Amino acid sequence: MQSRIFEEFARSQNLHDQEIPRIPRPIYFITPATEEWWSVKVHKFAKHLQEEPRMPIICSERVMPLPKQIREDLIDIFGPEEGRPGAKLAAGNKDCVARLYLGRRRRNY
């Protein structure tokens, strides 16, 4: 689904005067049966995730942070009033991302 959405936005001719949403480009997909990949990478996962059953993984471009104005708007809408000024200045909030969930949120593998 992520690949199809990315391709449609990349192909779109109607968005030339608008900012295209930031959609990470899919790079590759790993299935639970991709033994060569798992044998090299499994040690990088937490211990409880190193055992079977393995989950499918989609590797994509880095998700870039939201623009400053959007981050500040989210803080204004959802943050507690007394904490808003500090949240806007907090260095850790510079890496704010929004993740859209397309399709099912959970699936048993």
C-alpha positions, 0 to 999 in steps of 0.5 A, a space after each residue: 500500500 505504501 508503494 502504491 501511495 508513493 507512486 501515485 503522488 510521484 505521478 500526479 500532475 495536479 499537485 504542481 502548485 501544492 506541497 506534496 505530502 512527505 511519504 517515505 519511499 519504500 526501499 525493500 520488504 523482508 518476509 519472515 522467510 527471508 533467511 539471508 537477511 534475518 541471519 545478518 540482522 537478527 542480533 540488532 533486535 531486542 532479545 524478545 524479538 529475535 525468536 520466531 515467529 518473525 514479522 514482515 518488515 518494510 524498510 523505507 526512507 527516513 521519515 523527516 520531521 514535521 515543519 516547525 509551524 505544524 509542530 507548534 500547532 499540534 502543541 497548541 491543540 493537544 498540549 497542556 496550556 502550562 507546558 506549551 512554551 517549554 514544549 515548543 523550545 524542547 530540542 527533542 520535539 524537533 524530531 516530531 513525525 506524524 505516522 499515517 496508518 493505512 489499512 489494518 493496525 494489527 495483524 497476527 502472523 
